[in-house]
Amino acid sequence: MTIKSNDKVLIIKILNIQGQIISTVKNYNTIKLSNIAKGMYLLKITTDKGIQTKRIVKD
């Protein structure tokens, strides 16, 4: 999965619905989802301008 942003992406965290961190990627706009189970997750994207949280579903 590629994160498109006009801002520099510093950290991407994948969290499960319980808030546990599943994976962390630093200084990349791409994150692999092949190693996580199907389900609903939160992406916490930290850029040089702030933090955004997005919900994704892997099926």
N, C-alpha and C positions, 0 to 999 in steps of 0.2 A: 504494500500500500504506500502510495506517495502522498505526502502532505504538501499542498501548494499554499504558499504564503508569500506576501510581499515583504514580510519581515524575516529576519534571520532566525531560523529554528535552532534553539539551544538544546532542549531536552524534550523527548517524547516518552511518556510513561503510559503503559497499558495497565489498567486496573480492572479487576473483576467487580461485580456488582456489590460485593461486600467491602470494597475499598482496598483490597490487598493488591500490591504491585506485582504484576505478572512479568513485566519486561520493561527495561529502560534503555533508551538509545540516546546518545549525546552527539550533537553537531551533525546530524544527518536529517534529510527530509524524507527518507524511506525507512519503513519498518516492515519486518517480515511477520506475517500472520500465520504462516504454515505450521509453526510449532505450538500453536495454542488450540485448545478444543473449541468446538462450535459453541456459540452462546452470545450473550450480550456483554459488551465491555465498554469501558470509558477510556477515551484518549485524553490525557492531560498534556497539552502542548504548551511549552514555555518558549516564548520568543524574546527578542530584545525589547519588545514593547509591552509584554505582559503575559498572562496565562489564560488559555481557553480550554474548556472541557467539551468534548464531543462524544456522543454515544454512537457506537457502531455495533452491528450484528454480524457475526461470522457464521455462515451456513455452509 
